[in-house]
């Protein structure tokens, strides 16, 4: 996927949020590549702090629909935050991550799994029975140690940080990401 697609995805994400807040007309784009299946996460930040992040792990719908739906969900339905308001939008930065297919990891125990993680590269999915959590590769910047990263991921999935079971499944993916430069935010329209 070429880098010039990033500004299109960022514009579509921002316009979808504007539309959901009643500030902009419907979101459309005619680029043929937007009809291809794609999995995205849309992350919102205010002054560098997380303000919403929702996404898809698997490419099950056209990229246009995935990025716009995840943008609106990130703004209005992330359960960790109240819905974004129109007044907040000008100070909200948008980031779009396009995910590679998820690849299962094969490991013998937790130590083996930790050795296979690639800090700064891997997004990781953890699944154990009814528990599931994922961290995008960007989370490595806050949690650079694989052991700490995995402990926090377990907590996100609703498990104790020191929990381990042979039934835990891990998978990884990479992302291509684009984010708005705060001063240039108005120029991507």
Helices and strands as residue ranges (DSSP letters): H 5-20, G 32-35, E 40-46, E 49-55, H 63-76, H 86-89, E 93-99, E 103-104, H 110-116, E 123-128, E 131-135, G 137-141, H 146-156, E 169-173, E 175-179, G 182-188
